[in-house]
Structure formats: C-alpha cells, structure tokens
Amino acid sequence: MEKVVYKEELCGRIAVVKEMDMPFGRYYTGYIEILHKDPFSWRNHVEMGKELFFRLVG
C-alpha cells in the first residue's frame, strides 16, 4: 500500500514523497519531475511510461 505524504511544486517541478507500507516493512520514497527541457542524459534515465506518474498522482 502507498500513500502520498508530501506533494509540492518546487522550481517548476513537482516533488512527491510516498509512504510505502509493504510486507517487509514501511519506508519512504521520493520523486522529482523530469521536464522535456532537461538534459537528455537526465531524460534518458526515465523509464517508458514513468512520465505519466506526475499526472496520475493526486
């Protein structure tokens, strides 16, 4: 199970922190939006389909 515990726009990017409650324990994970204007080396690390993440996070 996951729950968004923090979401804010910072410097034109969306930053999100999620609390993950998994069978092996609870932990936090964070994401920062990568923009199309960012260097290709950054965008190259984004997996296919992950760009939709920030549109889907409520």
C-alpha distance matrix in Angstrom:
0.0 3.8 7.0 10.5 12.7 15.8 17.5 21.3 24.1 26.1 29.3 28.5 25.1 21.6 19.6 15.9 13.8 10.0 8.3 5.9 5.2 6.4 9.3 11.8 10.9 9.5 10.9 11.7 12.7 15.1 16.9 20.5 21.9 24.7 27.6 30.2 32.9 31.4 33.2 32.7 31.8 28.6 27.8 28.6 25.5 23.1 21.8 22.8 20.6 18.8 21.2 19.5 16.3 18.0 19.3 16.0 14.2 15.2
3.8 0.0 3.8 6.9 9.3 12.2 13.8 17.5 20.3 22.3 25.5 24.8 21.4 17.9 15.9 12.1 10.2 6.4 5.6 4.5 6.1 8.4 11.9 13.5 11.9 9.5 9.7 9.3 9.9 11.9 13.6 17.0 18.6 21.6 24.4 27.2 29.8 28.3 30.3 30.1 29.2 25.9 25.3 26.4 23.3 20.9 20.1 21.3 19.0 16.7 18.8 17.2 13.7 14.9 16.6 13.6 11.2 12.3
7.0 3.8 0.0 3.8 6.1 9.2 11.0 14.8 17.9 20.1 23.5 22.9 19.8 16.2 14.2 10.4 8.6 5.4 5.2 6.7 8.5 11.5 15.0 16.4 14.2 11.1 10.9 9.6 10.4 11.6 13.3 16.3 17.9 21.3 23.9 26.9 29.2 27.9 30.3 30.5 29.9 26.3 25.8 27.4 24.5 22.0 21.7 22.9 20.3 17.7 19.1 17.5 13.9 14.2 15.7 13.1 10.0 10.1
10.5 6.9 3.8 0.0 3.8 5.8 7.2 11.0 14.1 16.3 19.8 19.3 16.3 12.6 10.7 7.1 6.0 4.4 6.3 8.9 11.5 14.5 18.2 19.2 16.7 13.4 12.1 9.6 9.7 9.6 10.9 13.4 14.9 18.5 20.9 24.2 26.2 25.0 27.7 28.2 27.8 24.1 23.6 25.7 23.0 20.4 20.8 22.0 19.4 16.5 17.3 15.9 12.3 11.7 13.6 11.6 8.0 8.1
12.7 9.3 6.1 3.8 0.0 3.8 7.0 10.4 14.0 15.7 19.4 19.5 16.9 13.4 10.9 7.8 5.8 5.5 6.4 10.0 12.4 15.8 19.3 19.8 16.8 13.1 11.7 9.1 10.1 10.0 12.0 14.2 16.3 20.0 22.5 25.9 27.6 26.2 28.8 29.8 29.1 25.3 25.4 27.6 24.8 22.6 23.4 25.0 22.6 19.5 20.1 19.0 15.5 14.3 16.5 15.0 11.3 10.9
15.8 12.2 9.2 5.8 3.8 0.0 3.8 6.7 10.3 11.9 15.7 16.0 13.5 10.3 7.8 5.5 5.0 7.0 9.2 12.7 15.6 18.7 22.4 22.6 19.7 16.0 13.8 10.5 10.5 9.0 10.4 11.7 13.8 17.5 19.7 23.3 24.6 23.3 26.1 27.4 26.9 23.1 23.3 25.9 23.4 21.3 22.6 24.2 22.0 18.7 18.7 18.1 14.7 12.8 15.2 14.6 10.9 10.7
17.5 13.8 11.0 7.2 7.0 3.8 0.0 3.8 7.1 9.5 13.1 12.7 10.4 7.0 5.6 4.5 6.6 8.9 11.9 15.0 18.1 21.0 24.7 25.1 22.5 18.9 16.7 13.1 12.2 9.7 9.6 9.9 11.2 15.0 16.7 20.3 21.6 20.7 23.8 25.2 25.2 21.3 21.2 24.0 22.0 19.6 21.1 22.4 20.1 16.8 16.2 15.5 12.6 10.0 12.2 12.4 8.9 8.8
21.3 17.5 14.8 11.0 10.4 6.7 3.8 0.0 3.8 6.2 9.8 9.7 8.2 5.7 5.4 6.8 9.4 12.3 15.4 18.5 21.7 24.5 28.3 28.4 25.8 22.2 19.6 16.0 14.7 11.7 10.9 9.9 10.8 14.3 15.5 19.1 19.8 19.2 22.5 24.3 24.5 20.8 20.9 24.0 22.4 20.2 22.3 23.6 21.5 18.2 16.9 16.7 14.3 11.2 13.3 14.4 11.4 11.2
24.1 20.3 17.9 14.1 14.0 10.3 7.1 3.8 0.0 3.8 6.7 6.0 5.3 4.3 6.1 8.9 12.1 15.1 18.5 21.3 24.7 27.2 31.0 31.1 28.7 25.2 22.4 18.7 16.8 13.4 11.7 9.5 9.4 12.4 12.8 16.3 16.7 16.4 19.9 22.0 22.6 19.0 19.0 22.4 21.3 19.3 21.7 22.8 20.9 17.9 15.8 16.2 14.5 11.0 12.9 15.0 12.7 13.0
26.1 22.3 20.1 16.3 15.7 11.9 9.5 6.2 3.8 0.0 3.8 5.4 5.2 6.2 6.8 10.3 13.0 16.5 19.7 22.6 26.1 28.5 32.3 31.8 29.4 26.0 22.9 19.1 17.2 13.5 12.0 9.2 9.7 12.1 12.7 16.2 15.9 15.1 18.3 20.9 21.2 17.7 18.4 21.9 20.7 19.3 22.2 23.8 22.4 19.2 17.3 18.3 16.6 13.4 15.8 18.0 15.8 16.4
29.3 25.5 23.5 19.8 19.4 15.7 13.1 9.8 6.7 3.8 0.0 3.8 5.6 8.4 9.7 13.4 16.3 19.8 23.1 25.8 29.4 31.6 35.3 34.8 32.5 29.2 26.0 22.2 19.9 16.2 14.2 10.8 10.5 11.8 11.5 14.7 13.5 13.0 16.2 19.2 19.8 16.7 17.5 21.1 20.6 19.5 22.7 24.2 23.2 20.2 17.9 19.4 18.4 15.2 17.4 20.1 18.4 19.3
28.5 24.8 22.9 19.3 19.5 16.0 12.7 9.7 6.0 5.4 3.8 0.0 3.8 6.9 9.6 13.1 16.5 19.7 23.2 25.6 29.3 31.3 35.1 34.9 32.9 29.7 26.5 22.8 20.3 16.5 13.9 10.5 9.0 10.2 9.1 12.2 11.6 11.9 15.5 18.1 19.3 16.2 16.2 19.9 19.7 18.1 21.1 22.1 20.8 18.1 15.3 16.6 16.1 12.8 14.4 17.5 16.4 17.3
25.1 21.4 19.8 16.3 16.9 13.5 10.4 8.2 5.3 5.2 5.6 3.8 0.0 3.8 6.4 9.8 13.3 16.3 20.0 22.1 25.8 27.7 31.5 31.3 29.3 26.2 23.1 19.4 16.7 12.9 10.1 6.8 5.4 7.4 7.7 11.3 11.6 11.1 14.6 16.7 17.5 14.0 13.9 17.5 16.8 15.0 17.9 19.1 17.8 14.8 12.4 13.9 12.8 9.8 12.2 14.9 13.5 15.0
21.6 17.9 16.2 12.6 13.4 10.3 7.0 5.7 4.3 6.2 8.4 6.9 3.8 0.0 3.8 6.6 10.3 13.0 16.7 18.9 22.5 24.6 28.4 28.5 26.4 23.3 20.4 16.7 14.2 10.7 8.2 6.0 5.3 8.8 9.9 13.5 14.6 14.0 17.3 18.9 19.4 15.7 15.4 18.7 17.4 15.1 17.4 18.6 16.7 13.6 11.7 12.3 10.5 7.3 9.9 12.0 10.1 11.5
19.6 15.9 14.2 10.7 10.9 7.8 5.6 5.4 6.1 6.8 9.7 9.6 6.4 3.8 0.0 3.8 7.0 10.2 13.7 16.2 19.8 22.0 25.8 25.5 23.3 20.1 17.0 13.2 11.0 7.4 5.8 4.6 6.5 10.0 12.2 15.9 17.0 15.6 18.4 20.0 19.8 15.9 16.2 19.1 17.2 15.3 17.5 19.3 17.6 14.1 13.2 13.9 11.3 8.8 12.1 13.3 10.6 12.2
15.9 12.1 10.4 7.1 7.8 5.5 4.5 6.8 8.9 10.3 13.4 13.1 9.8 6.6 3.8 0.0 3.8 6.6 10.1 12.6 16.2 18.5 22.3 22.3 20.0 16.7 14.0 10.4 8.4 5.6 5.2 6.6 8.6 12.3 14.8 18.3 19.9 18.4 21.1 22.1 21.7 17.9 17.9 20.4 18.0 15.8 17.3 19.0 17.1 13.5 13.5 13.5 10.2 8.5 11.7 11.7 8.5 10.1
13.8 10.2 8.6 6.0 5.8 5.0 6.6 9.4 12.1 13.0 16.3 16.5 13.3 10.3 7.0 3.8 0.0 3.8 6.8 9.6 13.1 15.6 19.3 19.1 16.6 13.2 10.4 6.7 5.7 4.2 6.4 9.0 11.7 15.1 18.1 21.6 23.1 21.2 23.5 24.4 23.5 19.8 20.1 22.2 19.3 17.5 18.6 20.7 19.0 15.4 16.2 16.1 12.5 11.6 14.8 14.0 10.6 12.0
10.0 6.4 5.4 4.4 5.5 7.0 8.9 12.3 15.1 16.5 19.8 19.7 16.3 13.0 10.2 6.6 3.8 0.0 3.8 6.2 9.6 12.2 16.0 16.2 13.8 10.5 8.4 5.6 5.4 6.2 8.5 11.7 14.1 17.3 20.3 23.6 25.5 23.8 25.9 26.3 25.4 21.8 21.8 23.4 20.4 18.3 18.7 20.5 18.6 15.3 16.8 16.1 12.3 12.4 15.1 13.4 10.1 11.6
8.3 5.6 5.2 6.3 6.4 9.2 11.9 15.4 18.5 19.7 23.1 23.2 20.0 16.7 13.7 10.1 6.8 3.8 0.0 3.8 6.5 9.6 13.2 13.5 10.7 7.2 5.9 4.6 6.7 8.9 11.9 15.2 17.7 20.9 24.0 27.2 29.2 27.3 29.2 29.6 28.4 24.9 25.0 26.4 23.1 21.3 21.3 23.3 21.4 18.4 20.2 19.4 15.6 16.0 18.5 16.4 13.2 14.1
5.9 4.5 6.7 8.9 10.0 12.7 15.0 18.5 21.3 22.6 25.8 25.6 22.1 18.9 16.2 12.6 9.6 6.2 3.8 0.0 3.8 6.1 9.8 10.3 8.2 5.5 5.3 5.8 7.4 10.5 13.1 16.8 19.1 21.9 25.2 28.1 30.3 28.3 29.9 29.9 28.5 25.2 25.2 26.0 22.6 20.8 20.3 22.2 20.5 17.8 20.2 19.5 15.8 17.0 19.4 16.9 14.3 15.8
5.2 6.1 8.5 11.5 12.4 15.6 18.1 21.7 24.7 26.1 29.4 29.3 25.8 22.5 19.8 16.2 13.1 9.6 6.5 3.8 0.0 3.8 7.0 8.2 6.1 4.4 6.7 8.7 10.9 14.2 16.9 20.6 22.9 25.6 28.9 31.7 34.0 32.0 33.6 33.4 32.0 28.8 28.7 29.4 25.9 24.2 23.3 25.1 23.4 21.0 23.6 22.5 19.0 20.4 22.4 19.6 17.2 18.2
6.4 8.4 11.5 14.5 15.8 18.7 21.0 24.5 27.2 28.5 31.6 31.3 27.7 24.6 22.0 18.5 15.6 12.2 9.6 6.1 3.8 0.0 3.8 5.4 5.2 5.9 8.1 10.7 12.3 15.8 18.2 22.0 24.2 26.5 29.9 32.5 35.0 32.8 34.0 33.5 31.8 29.0 28.8 29.0 25.5 24.0 22.7 24.4 23.1 21.0 24.1 23.2 19.9 21.9 23.9 21.0 19.1 20.6
9.3 11.9 15.0 18.2 19.3 22.4 24.7 28.3 31.0 32.3 35.3 35.1 31.5 28.4 25.8 22.3 19.3 16.0 13.2 9.8 7.0 3.8 0.0 3.8 5.6 8.1 11.0 14.1 15.8 19.4 21.9 25.7 27.8 30.0 33.4 35.9 38.4 36.2 37.2 36.5 34.7 32.0 31.9 31.8 28.2 26.9 25.4 27.0 25.9 24.2 27.4 26.5 23.3 25.5 27.4 24.4 22.7 24.2
11.8 13.5 16.4 19.2 19.8 22.6 25.1 28.4 31.1 31.8 34.8 34.9 31.3 28.5 25.5 22.3 19.1 16.2 13.5 10.3 8.2 5.4 3.8 0.0 3.8 7.3 9.6 13.1 14.9 18.6 21.4 25.1 27.6 29.6 33.2 35.7 38.0 35.5 36.2 35.6 33.5 30.9 31.2 30.9 27.3 26.4 25.2 27.3 26.6 24.6 27.8 27.4 24.2 26.2 28.6 25.9 24.0 25.7
10.9 11.9 14.2 16.7 16.8 19.7 22.5 25.8 28.7 29.4 32.5 32.9 29.3 26.4 23.3 20.0 16.6 13.8 10.7 8.2 6.1 5.2 5.6 3.8 0.0 3.8 6.7 10.4 12.9 16.6 19.7 23.4 26.2 28.5 32.1 34.9 37.0 34.5 35.5 35.2 33.2 30.4 30.8 31.0 27.3 26.3 25.5 27.8 26.8 24.4 27.3 26.9 23.4 25.0 27.4 24.9 22.5 23.9
9.5 9.5 11.1 13.4 13.1 16.0 18.9 22.2 25.2 26.0 29.2 29.7 26.2 23.3 20.1 16.7 13.2 10.5 7.2 5.5 4.4 5.9 8.1 7.3 3.8 0.0 3.8 7.2 10.2 13.8 17.1 20.7 23.5 26.1 29.6 32.6 34.5 32.2 33.5 33.5 31.7 28.6 29.1 29.7 26.0 24.9 24.4 26.7 25.5 22.7 25.3 24.8 21.1 22.3 24.8 22.4 19.7 20.9
10.9 9.7 10.9 12.1 11.7 13.8 16.7 19.6 22.4 22.9 26.0 26.5 23.1 20.4 17.0 14.0 10.4 8.4 5.9 5.3 6.7 8.1 11.0 9.6 6.7 3.8 0.0 3.8 6.8 10.4 13.8 17.3 20.4 22.9 26.4 29.5 31.3 28.8 30.1 30.2 28.3 25.2 26.0 26.7 23.0 22.0 22.0 24.6 23.6 20.5 22.9 22.8 19.1 20.0 23.0 21.0 18.2 19.7
11.7 9.3 9.6 9.6 9.1 10.5 13.1 16.0 18.7 19.1 22.2 22.8 19.4 16.7 13.2 10.4 6.7 5.6 4.6 5.8 8.7 10.7 14.1 13.1 10.4 7.2 3.8 0.0 3.8 6.9 10.5 13.8 16.9 19.7 23.1 26.4 28.0 25.6 27.1 27.6 25.8 22.5 23.3 24.4 20.9 19.8 20.2 22.8 21.6 18.3 20.2 20.3 16.6 17.0 20.1 18.6 15.5 17.1
12.7 9.9 10.4 9.7 10.1 10.5 12.2 14.7 16.8 17.2 19.9 20.3 16.7 14.2 11.0 8.4 5.7 5.4 6.7 7.4 10.9 12.3 15.8 14.9 12.9 10.2 6.8 3.8 0.0 3.8 7.1 10.6 13.6 16.1 19.7 22.8 24.5 22.0 23.5 23.8 22.2 18.9 19.5 20.6 17.2 16.0 16.7 19.3 18.3 14.9 16.8 17.3 13.7 14.2 17.6 16.4 13.8 16.0
15.1 11.9 11.6 9.6 10.0 9.0 9.7 11.7 13.4 13.5 16.2 16.5 12.9 10.7 7.4 5.6 4.2 6.2 8.9 10.5 14.2 15.8 19.4 18.6 16.6 13.8 10.4 6.9 3.8 0.0 3.8 7.0 10.2 12.9 16.3 19.7 21.1 18.8 20.6 21.3 19.9 16.3 17.1 18.7 15.6 14.3 15.7 18.3 17.2 13.5 14.6 15.5 12.0 11.8 15.4 15.0 12.3 14.7
16.9 13.6 13.3 10.9 12.0 10.4 9.6 10.9 11.7 12.0 14.2 13.9 10.1 8.2 5.8 5.2 6.4 8.5 11.9 13.1 16.9 18.2 21.9 21.4 19.7 17.1 13.8 10.5 7.1 3.8 0.0 3.8 6.6 9.2 12.7 15.9 17.6 15.4 17.4 18.1 17.2 13.4 13.7 15.8 13.0 11.3 13.1 15.5 14.4 10.6 11.2 12.4 9.4 9.0 12.8 13.1 10.9 13.8
20.5 17.0 16.3 13.4 14.2 11.7 9.9 9.9 9.5 9.2 10.8 10.5 6.8 6.0 4.6 6.6 9.0 11.7 15.2 16.8 20.6 22.0 25.7 25.1 23.4 20.7 17.3 13.8 10.6 7.0 3.8 0.0 3.8 6.5 9.6 13.2 14.3 12.2 14.6 15.8 15.3 11.5 12.0 14.7 12.6 11.1 13.7 15.9 15.0 11.4 10.8 12.6 10.4 9.0 12.6 14.0 12.2 14.8
21.9 18.6 17.9 14.9 16.3 13.8 11.2 10.8 9.4 9.7 10.5 9.0 5.4 5.3 6.5 8.6 11.7 14.1 17.7 19.1 22.9 24.2 27.8 27.6 26.2 23.5 20.4 16.9 13.6 10.2 6.6 3.8 0.0 3.8 6.3 9.8 11.5 10.2 13.0 14.1 14.4 10.7 10.2 13.3 12.1 9.9 12.6 14.1 13.0 9.7 8.0 10.1 8.8 7.0 10.3 12.4 11.6 14.3
24.7 21.6 21.3 18.5 20.0 17.5 15.0 14.3 12.4 12.1 11.8 10.2 7.4 8.8 10.0 12.3 15.1 17.3 20.9 21.9 25.6 26.5 30.0 29.6 28.5 26.1 22.9 19.7 16.1 12.9 9.2 6.5 3.8 0.0 3.8 6.9 8.5 6.7 9.4 10.3 11.0 7.4 6.6 10.1 9.7 8.0 11.3 12.8 12.6 9.8 7.8 11.0 10.7 9.7 12.4 14.9 14.7 17.6
27.6 24.4 23.9 20.9 22.5 19.7 16.7 15.5 12.8 12.7 11.5 9.1 7.7 9.9 12.2 14.8 18.1 20.3 24.0 25.2 28.9 29.9 33.4 33.2 32.1 29.6 26.4 23.1 19.7 16.3 12.7 9.6 6.3 3.8 0.0 3.8 5.4 5.4 8.9 10.0 11.9 9.1 7.7 11.4 12.2 10.5 13.5 14.2 13.9 11.9 8.9 11.8 12.5 11.0 12.7 15.9 16.2 18.8
30.2 27.2 26.9 24.2 25.9 23.3 20.3 19.1 16.3 16.2 14.7 12.2 11.3 13.5 15.9 18.3 21.6 23.6 27.2 28.1 31.7 32.5 35.9 35.7 34.9 32.6 29.5 26.4 22.8 19.7 15.9 13.2 9.8 6.9 3.8 0.0 3.8 5.5 8.1 8.5 11.4 9.7 7.4 10.7 12.5 11.0 13.8 13.8 14.0 12.9 9.8 12.8 14.5 13.5 14.5 17.7 18.8 21.4
32.9 29.8 29.2 26.2 27.6 24.6 21.6 19.8 16.7 15.9 13.5 11.6 11.6 14.6 17.0 19.9 23.1 25.5 29.2 30.3 34.0 35.0 38.4 38.0 37.0 34.5 31.3 28.0 24.5 21.1 17.6 14.3 11.5 8.5 5.4 3.8 0.0 3.8 6.6 8.4 11.3 10.0 9.0 12.3 14.3 13.6 16.8 17.2 17.6 16.3 13.3 16.3 17.6 16.2 17.5 20.8 21.5 23.8
31.4 28.3 27.9 25.0 26.2 23.3 20.7 19.2 16.4 15.1 13.0 11.9 11.1 14.0 15.6 18.4 21.2 23.8 27.3 28.3 32.0 32.8 36.2 35.5 34.5 32.2 28.8 25.6 22.0 18.8 15.4 12.2 10.2 6.7 5.4 5.5 3.8 0.0 3.8 6.4 8.3 6.6 6.8 10.1 11.5 11.5 15.1 16.3 17.2 15.3 13.0 16.5 17.1 16.0 18.0 21.0 21.2 23.8
33.2 30.3 30.3 27.7 28.8 26.1 23.8 22.5 19.9 18.3 16.2 15.5 14.6 17.3 18.4 21.1 23.5 25.9 29.2 29.9 33.6 34.0 37.2 36.2 35.5 33.5 30.1 27.1 23.5 20.6 17.4 14.6 13.0 9.4 8.9 8.1 6.6 3.8 0.0 3.8 5.4 5.5 6.5 8.6 10.6 11.8 15.3 16.8 18.4 16.8 15.1 18.8 19.5 18.9 21.1 23.8 24.1 27.0
32.7 30.1 30.5 28.2 29.8 27.4 25.2 24.3 22.0 20.9 19.2 18.1 16.7 18.9 20.0 22.1 24.4 26.3 29.6 29.9 33.4 33.5 36.5 35.6 35.2 33.5 30.2 27.6 23.8 21.3 18.1 15.8 14.1 10.3 10.0 8.5 8.4 6.4 3.8 0.0 3.8 5.3 4.9 5.7 8.7 10.0 13.0 14.2 16.4 15.4 14.1 17.9 18.9 19.1 21.0 23.5 24.2 27.4
31.8 29.2 29.9 27.8 29.1 26.9 25.2 24.5 22.6 21.2 19.8 19.3 17.5 19.4 19.8 21.7 23.5 25.4 28.4 28.5 32.0 31.8 34.7 33.5 33.2 31.7 28.3 25.8 22.2 19.9 17.2 15.3 14.4 11.0 11.9 11.4 11.3 8.3 5.4 3.8 0.0 3.8 5.6 5.2 7.0 9.6 12.6 14.7 17.2 15.8 15.3 19.1 19.5 19.9 22.4 24.4 24.7 28.0
28.6 25.9 26.3 24.1 25.3 23.1 21.3 20.8 19.0 17.7 16.7 16.2 14.0 15.7 15.9 17.9 19.8 21.8 24.9 25.2 28.8 29.0 32.0 30.9 30.4 28.6 25.2 22.5 18.9 16.3 13.4 11.5 10.7 7.4 9.1 9.7 10.0 6.6 5.5 5.3 3.8 0.0 3.8 5.4 5.7 7.4 11.0 13.4 15.2 13.1 12.5 16.3 16.3 16.4 19.2 21.2 21.2 24.4
27.8 25.3 25.8 23.6 25.4 23.3 21.2 20.9 19.0 18.4 17.5 16.2 13.9 15.4 16.2 17.9 20.1 21.8 25.0 25.2 28.7 28.8 31.9 31.2 30.8 29.1 26.0 23.3 19.5 17.1 13.7 12.0 10.2 6.6 7.7 7.4 9.0 6.8 6.5 4.9 5.6 3.8 0.0 3.8 5.3 5.4 8.8 10.4 12.2 10.7 9.7 13.5 14.2 14.7 16.9 19.0 19.6 23.0
28.6 26.4 27.4 25.7 27.6 25.9 24.0 24.0 22.4 21.9 21.1 19.9 17.5 18.7 19.1 20.4 22.2 23.4 26.4 26.0 29.4 29.0 31.8 30.9 31.0 29.7 26.7 24.4 20.6 18.7 15.8 14.7 13.3 10.1 11.4 10.7 12.3 10.1 8.6 5.7 5.2 5.4 3.8 0.0 3.8 5.5 7.8 9.7 12.4 11.6 11.6 15.3 16.1 17.2 19.4 21.0 21.8 25.4
25.5 23.3 24.5 23.0 24.8 23.4 22.0 22.4 21.3 20.7 20.6 19.7 16.8 17.4 17.2 18.0 19.3 20.4 23.1 22.6 25.9 25.5 28.2 27.3 27.3 26.0 23.0 20.9 17.2 15.6 13.0 12.6 12.1 9.7 12.2 12.5 14.3 11.5 10.6 8.7 7.0 5.7 5.3 3.8 0.0 3.8 6.3 9.4 11.9 10.2 11.2 14.7 14.5 16.0 18.6 19.8 20.1 23.7
23.1 20.9 22.0 20.4 22.6 21.3 19.6 20.2 19.3 19.3 19.5 18.1 15.0 15.1 15.3 15.8 17.5 18.3 21.3 20.8 24.2 24.0 26.9 26.4 26.3 24.9 22.0 19.8 16.0 14.3 11.3 11.1 9.9 8.0 10.5 11.0 13.6 11.5 11.8 10.0 9.6 7.4 5.4 5.5 3.8 0.0 3.8 6.6 8.3 6.5 7.4 10.9 10.9 12.6 15.0 16.1 16.7 20.4
21.8 20.1 21.7 20.8 23.4 22.6 21.1 22.3 21.7 22.2 22.7 21.1 17.9 17.4 17.5 17.3 18.6 18.7 21.3 20.3 23.3 22.7 25.4 25.2 25.5 24.4 22.0 20.2 16.7 15.7 13.1 13.7 12.6 11.3 13.5 13.8 16.8 15.1 15.3 13.0 12.6 11.0 8.8 7.8 6.3 3.8 0.0 3.8 6.2 5.6 8.0 10.5 10.8 13.4 15.3 15.8 16.9 20.6
22.8 21.3 22.9 22.0 25.0 24.2 22.4 23.6 22.8 23.8 24.2 22.1 19.1 18.6 19.3 19.0 20.7 20.5 23.3 22.2 25.1 24.4 27.0 27.3 27.8 26.7 24.6 22.8 19.3 18.3 15.5 15.9 14.1 12.8 14.2 13.8 17.2 16.3 16.8 14.2 14.7 13.4 10.4 9.7 9.4 6.6 3.8 0.0 3.8 5.7 7.4 9.2 10.7 13.5 14.5 15.0 16.9 20.5
20.6 19.0 20.3 19.4 22.6 22.0 20.1 21.5 20.9 22.4 23.2 20.8 17.8 16.7 17.6 17.1 19.0 18.6 21.4 20.5 23.4 23.1 25.9 26.6 26.8 25.5 23.6 21.6 18.3 17.2 14.4 15.0 13.0 12.6 13.9 14.0 17.6 17.2 18.4 16.4 17.2 15.2 12.2 12.4 11.9 8.3 6.2 3.8 0.0 3.8 5.5 5.9 7.7 10.7 11.2 11.4 13.6 17.2
18.8 16.7 17.7 16.5 19.5 18.7 16.8 18.2 17.9 19.2 20.2 18.1 14.8 13.6 14.1 13.5 15.4 15.3 18.4 17.8 21.0 21.0 24.2 24.6 24.4 22.7 20.5 18.3 14.9 13.5 10.6 11.4 9.7 9.8 11.9 12.9 16.3 15.3 16.8 15.4 15.8 13.1 10.7 11.6 10.2 6.5 5.6 5.7 3.8 0.0 3.8 5.3 5.3 8.2 9.9 10.2 11.5 15.2
21.2 18.8 19.1 17.3 20.1 18.7 16.2 16.9 15.8 17.3 17.9 15.3 12.4 11.7 13.2 13.5 16.2 16.8 20.2 20.2 23.6 24.1 27.4 27.8 27.3 25.3 22.9 20.2 16.8 14.6 11.2 10.8 8.0 7.8 8.9 9.8 13.3 13.0 15.1 14.1 15.3 12.5 9.7 11.6 11.2 7.4 8.0 7.4 5.5 3.8 0.0 3.8 5.5 6.8 8.0 9.7 11.3 14.7
19.5 17.2 17.5 15.9 19.0 18.1 15.5 16.7 16.2 18.3 19.4 16.6 13.9 12.3 13.9 13.5 16.1 16.1 19.4 19.5 22.5 23.2 26.5 27.4 26.9 24.8 22.8 20.3 17.3 15.5 12.4 12.6 10.1 11.0 11.8 12.8 16.3 16.5 18.8 17.9 19.1 16.3 13.5 15.3 14.7 10.9 10.5 9.2 5.9 5.3 3.8 0.0 3.8 5.6 5.3 6.4 8.9 12.1
16.3 13.7 13.9 12.3 15.5 14.7 12.6 14.3 14.5 16.6 18.4 16.1 12.8 10.5 11.3 10.2 12.5 12.3 15.6 15.8 19.0 19.9 23.3 24.2 23.4 21.1 19.1 16.6 13.7 12.0 9.4 10.4 8.8 10.7 12.5 14.5 17.6 17.1 19.5 18.9 19.5 16.3 14.2 16.1 14.5 10.9 10.8 10.7 7.7 5.3 5.5 3.8 0.0 3.8 5.5 5.3 6.2 9.9
18.0 14.9 14.2 11.7 14.3 12.8 10.0 11.2 11.0 13.4 15.2 12.8 9.8 7.3 8.8 8.5 11.6 12.4 16.0 17.0 20.4 21.9 25.5 26.2 25.0 22.3 20.0 17.0 14.2 11.8 9.0 9.0 7.0 9.7 11.0 13.5 16.2 16.0 18.9 19.1 19.9 16.4 14.7 17.2 16.0 12.6 13.4 13.5 10.7 8.2 6.8 5.6 3.8 0.0 3.8 5.4 5.3 8.4
19.3 16.6 15.7 13.6 16.5 15.2 12.2 13.3 12.9 15.8 17.4 14.4 12.2 9.9 12.1 11.7 14.8 15.1 18.5 19.4 22.4 23.9 27.4 28.6 27.4 24.8 23.0 20.1 17.6 15.4 12.8 12.6 10.3 12.4 12.7 14.5 17.5 18.0 21.1 21.0 22.4 19.2 16.9 19.4 18.6 15.0 15.3 14.5 11.2 9.9 8.0 5.3 5.5 3.8 0.0 3.8 5.8 7.9
16.0 13.6 13.1 11.6 15.0 14.6 12.4 14.4 15.0 18.0 20.1 17.5 14.9 12.0 13.3 11.7 14.0 13.4 16.4 16.9 19.6 21.0 24.4 25.9 24.9 22.4 21.0 18.6 16.4 15.0 13.1 14.0 12.4 14.9 15.9 17.7 20.8 21.0 23.8 23.5 24.4 21.2 19.0 21.0 19.8 16.1 15.8 15.0 11.4 10.2 9.7 6.4 5.3 5.4 3.8 0.0 3.8 6.2
14.2 11.2 10.0 8.0 11.3 10.9 8.9 11.4 12.7 15.8 18.4 16.4 13.5 10.1 10.6 8.5 10.6 10.1 13.2 14.3 17.2 19.1 22.7 24.0 22.5 19.7 18.2 15.5 13.8 12.3 10.9 12.2 11.6 14.7 16.2 18.8 21.5 21.2 24.1 24.2 24.7 21.2 19.6 21.8 20.1 16.7 16.9 16.9 13.6 11.5 11.3 8.9 6.2 5.3 5.8 3.8 0.0 3.8
15.2 12.3 10.1 8.1 10.9 10.7 8.8 11.2 13.0 16.4 19.3 17.3 15.0 11.5 12.2 10.1 12.0 11.6 14.1 15.8 18.2 20.6 24.2 25.7 23.9 20.9 19.7 17.1 16.0 14.7 13.8 14.8 14.3 17.6 18.8 21.4 23.8 23.8 27.0 27.4 28.0 24.4 23.0 25.4 23.7 20.4 20.6 20.5 17.2 15.2 14.7 12.1 9.9 8.4 7.9 6.2 3.8 0.0
